[in-house]
Amino acid sequence: MRPPMQSNVDELIVDVKEGDVLAGKYRVDRVLGVGGMGIVVQATHTVLNDRVALKFLLPELLENEATAARFLREAQATVRIKSPHVARVTDVGKLENGAPYMVMEFLEGRDLGRVLEDGPLDVETAILYLLQACEAVAAAHANGVIHRDIKPANLFLTQGPDQRPVVKVLDFGISKIANRDGVGSLTQTHTAMGSPLYMSPEQMRSAKSVDARTDVWSLGIVLYEMLTGTLPFMADTMPQLCALILETEPPSLKDAVPDLPEGLDQAVRKAIARNMDDRYQDIAEFALAVGPFAGPSGIESARRVARILQAAGLGSDSGNGPLSVMPRPAPVASTSTAFGGTSSNGGNGAQRKWLLGLAAGGIAVISLSAAWAIYRISTPDPAREPAA
């Protein structure tokens, strides 16, 4: 279990405390944490009595125009995406001191990074989690938004009204927004933005020139990790890691999971093909390829992903085609899932923490996304505590 972020709050002077009323209507319940550029508090709307998460810039960053623009872009990118699998932004504005803020739905649960510290997931659960993330990413792509920082820490696991697991995609702080509505990317030509362990080869070369296929790659890496408990590219240093991603092919998933269903290894490896043209060309192709491995629920979720893109005039016309004639994969070894029981797998947390430490070490050369502190604190397990 990772320690709560409250220690960060103790180390920094934060000019906000319990009981303060921000923007004239949000009463602070507690300071949740401090991220790379923002403070996040749990607050209650004084009129609606609704619990929310409120994020605003650190005071020392108020004069930084690029940071303020990125903060605003995060809100713009998130608010335009209408999906039950994206954390909602409900309000934006400026505090009395001029700091921009955004108000988000308050979530309870834990991010997928923490879930994976307990070990890999069974096939059905991993794919159903992935497909929920695909629905969010498809909605983003349909609105001209490329996330560019998909990783387990930005996939938050909470619960829906029926107590079933719900995956929410977080942190559009470094997303790339198409210029069609006059909103552009702030990425500099030679600056790599994202998290290196999940970053596509083309994004390592130039974050400015990526397209939707970079999100396909990142989701492929996440699925690889969910299934195996490890990552396809591991190295002792950042230069070595970059070289592996840029120059080598990922190992077979069957090396780690010999009894993986036939065809799933190829499906995941296609998602993380080094050459963009060898990859799935949109998120729906990926979803349709892996959906059948999660049974009827997976198939329907994959079709939703395809329909989201089709409604926006994107993707191939495959919403009701290939899956209707695709044979269902061979049955997976007997396991229950988070969608209908429990699963047990060996833990691999130590190795994962070491790898994440390596990625963090690359912060001098690769700009990582700012933490959403609310989603990094030790909150109750969604299996035991319903979402707010």
N, C-alpha and C positions, 0 to 999 in steps of 0.2 A: 504494500500500500504506500503510495507516495504521500509525503507530508503535506498538510494543507498549506496554502499560500499565505496564510496569515502572517508568517514570519516576514514576508516581504513588506507587508503593511507596517510591521513594527520597525523595520529598518529605515523606512522613508517617512518623511514628514508629509502627511496627507491632510490638507486643510478641509476636512469634512468629517463629521462625526454623527453618531446615532442621534436622531431627533431633528437634525437639520432638514429644512425644506428647500429643495432645489427647484429652480425654474417655477417657483410659486405653487407647485402642485405635487411634487414627489418627496415624500418624507423618508429620510434615510433610516433603514432598519439596522443595517450593519455594513461595514466595509468588507467586501469579499476578497479583494486582492488588487495588486498593481501589476500590470503587464508592461511590455516593452515601451508602450507609448500612452497607455491609458489606465485610469482607475475604474474599477467596477464595483458598484454598490448594489445591495438588495434594497429596494425601496417600495413604498406603497403609494399609489395614487390617492391623494387625500379626498377626492370626490367620489371616484369609482370604487375605492377600497380594493384595488387590484394590485397584486404583487407583481413587480417587474424587476428587471435588471437594467441599471442605468450605467452607461459607460461614457466617460469624458476624458479629455486629454490631460496629461500631467501638466502642471503649471509651467514647468521649464520649457515645454514644447509649444507654447502658445504663439511664440514669435516665428516658429518654423513653418513657412508657407507650404512647403512640400508635405510635411507631416499632417498639417491641417487639411490639405487637399486629399491626402490618402484617407484620412478619417472620414471625410465627407463622401468619398468615393465608395468606401465600405458600406455606408448607409444607403447610398444610391443604388449600388449593385444589389444589395439584399432586398430592399423594398420593392424592386421591380420584379422579383421572382416570387410567383405565387405557387407555393407548394407546401403540403403538410410536412415535408421533410427538410424544410429550411427554417431555421430559427427566425421568427418574424421580428422586423423592426417596426415599431408602432408610432414612433415620434422622433423628431430631431429638432434641434434648436441650439441656443446659446445660453449659458449660465450667466449670472450677474457679473462674473469676472471676465466674460468674453469667451470662455472655453466652450467649444462645440460639444454637444452631447448627443447620444442616441439612446433610445429606450427600446429594449428587447423583451420578448417574452421570457419569463423566468422558468428555467428547466431544472429538474431534479433527476439525478442519475449519475452516470459516469461516462467518460469518453472511452472510445474503443481501445485507445492505447492502454488504459488501465485494465480493461477487460482482458487484453492479450497478455498482460503480465501473468495471468493465471494459466496460460498455455493456449494452444491452438483450439479452434472451434470445429465442430463436426461439419460435414459438407453442407447439409441443408441449411443450418443456421448461418454459416458464413455467406452462402449465396443469397439468402433472403435479406441479410443485412446489406450486402453489396447492392442488391437490386433496389432497395429503398434509397440508398445513396445515389444510384443511377437515376432514379426518378427526379431527385433534386437537381442533379447535374444536367439532366435533359431539360428541365424547366429553365435552368440558367442559360444553357446554350440556345434555347428557343428565344431568349431575350437578349442574345448577343453578349452574354457574360461567360468568360472562361475563368474558372476558379484559380488554377495554377498553384494551389497549395493544399491539395487533398492528401490527407494522411490520417492515421487512426486518431490522433489527438484532435482533429477537426471533424470527427464523426461522433456525435454524442448519442448515447443510448439512454432513452427515457422510456416512458410508458404512455400508451394511449388510454382513452376512456375505458376500453375493454380489458385493460391490464396487459395487453400484448406489447412486445418490444417495438419501439419506434425509433428509427435512426434519423437524426437531424444533422444536416450539414452546416457547419459553422464557418465563420471567419472569411469573409470575402474582401479582406483588407488589401490583398495584392492582386485582386482579380483584374482581368483585362476586359474592358468594355468596348464594344464596337463603336465606331465613330458615327454610325448612322443617325444617332440622336444628339450628336454634338458633344458626347461625353467621351473623352479619350483616355488612353492608358498613360500613367505617369512614369512608366518604366523607362529608364535610360537605356540607350542602345546596347551598351556593353555591361549592363548590370544584370546579374542572375538573381532572380527572386524566387523563393520557395524553400522547401526542405529537401536537402540533397538526397536523402535515402529514398525519397519518393519522386524525385525529379527526373523528367524525361531527358534523353540526350539532347534534343533540340532546345529544351529550356535551359540546359546548362550552357549551351553555346550562345543563346540570345533569347531572353525572356520576352522581348518585344515582338518576335516573329512567330510565336507559337500559335497554334489553332486548337480546336476542340480535341484533337487527338492527344494533346499533352495530358488532359484530364483522363482520357482512356488509359494511358500508361500508368498514371498514379493510382487509379482504381485497380488496375491489374496487379500492381505491387501490393496494394492493401489486401486484395484477395489472396495472393500468394502467401502473405504473412498470416492471414487468418487461418488458412488451411494447413500450413506447415509449422507455424510458430517461430519462423525465422524469416530472414530477408534474402532475396536472390543475390544481392551484391553486398559483400562484406569486405572491409579492408582495415588496416591499422592507421591509415592517415587519410586526410581529405584528398590529396592528389591521387592516391591509389584508388580511392573510391570513385572519383571522377573518371579515371582511366578505365576502370572496370565497366562503368555504365556506358561510356562512349565507345568502347572497343570490343567488348566481349558479349557472349550470349548467356542468358541466365541458365542455371542448372535446372534439370527436370524436377518437377514437384515430386515425382515418384521416388526420387532419391531419399526424400524425407518421409513420404507417405506412400509406401509401396502398393497399398490396396486402394488407391484413389480410383474412382470410377473411370472407365475407359473413355477417353476423349476430353476429359476435363483438363488434363495437363496441357494438351495442345491448345485448348481454348484460352487458358490463362497466358501461355507463352506467346500466343498471337497478340494478346493485348499489350504485351511488353516487348514487342519486336522493336529492335533498334531503329530500323528504317520505318519512317512514318507510313510509307505507302504499303508496307507489309502488315501494318496494324489494322485493327477494325477502324473503319473510316468515320464512324460516329458511335456515340454511346449506346444507341439502340442495337447496333450490330453485336456489340459485346454482350448486352443484356440478353438478346435473343439466343446467343450461343451458349450462355451458362444457365439460363432460366430453367430448362428441362431437368437439370441436375437437382433442383429443389422441388420437383413434383408440380402438381397443378397450381399451387400458390406461386411458385417461381415462374411458371409459364404466363400466368395472368399478369404478374408484376412486370415481366419483360415486355409484354404487349402494351402495357400502360406507358412504358418508356418510349416505345416506338410511336405510339399515338401522340404523345406530347410533341415529339419532333415533327411528325407529319402535320399536326395542326398548325405548326409554324412554317410549313413549307420546307422542312429540312429532312434529311435522312432518306433512306430507301423505302419504297412502298412495301413494307414487310410486316405490318402490324398484325395481319391475320393469315399470312401466307406460309412461310417456312415452318412455323411451329405446328401447323395443322397436319403436316405430313412428316414431321421429324420424329423418328422413333425415340421413345423414352429411354434414357440410359439404364444400364444394368443397376439393380438395387444396390444401395449403399449398405455397408455393414451395419447391423442393428444398433442404432443410437436414437435417443430422443433429442429433441431440440428445444431451444428457448421459446419456440412458438407452440409447443405442445408437450412440455416436460422438462427434463434436465439433461445435461451432457457432462461428461467428465473427461478431462484430458490432463496430461502431465504438464506441469508448469515449466516455463522457460524464461522467467522474468529477468534473471540476472544477465543473460546474453542480450536481451532486448534493451535493458537499461544501458549496457555498455555501448551498443550500437547508437542509441540515441545520444549518448554522451559524445561519441565521435562526430555525429552530425552537428551537434551544438558547437563543437570545436571549430567548425568551418564558418562561424559567424563573421570572421574577419574578412572573408572573401565572398560569402554568399549571404545576402540579406534575408533573414528569416522573418516570417510573418509575426506580428505582435500577438501575444497571448490574450485570449479572452479569459480573464482570470476567473470569472464565475464558473466556467466549465472545466477548471483545473483543480478546484478545491475538492476535498474529500466529502462527497455527498453520498447519501444512502444508495445502496445497490438497488437498481430499478426492480429487481425481482422481489424486493421486500417493501419498497417505499413507492407509492404511486406518484406520478408527476403532478406538479402544481397546476 
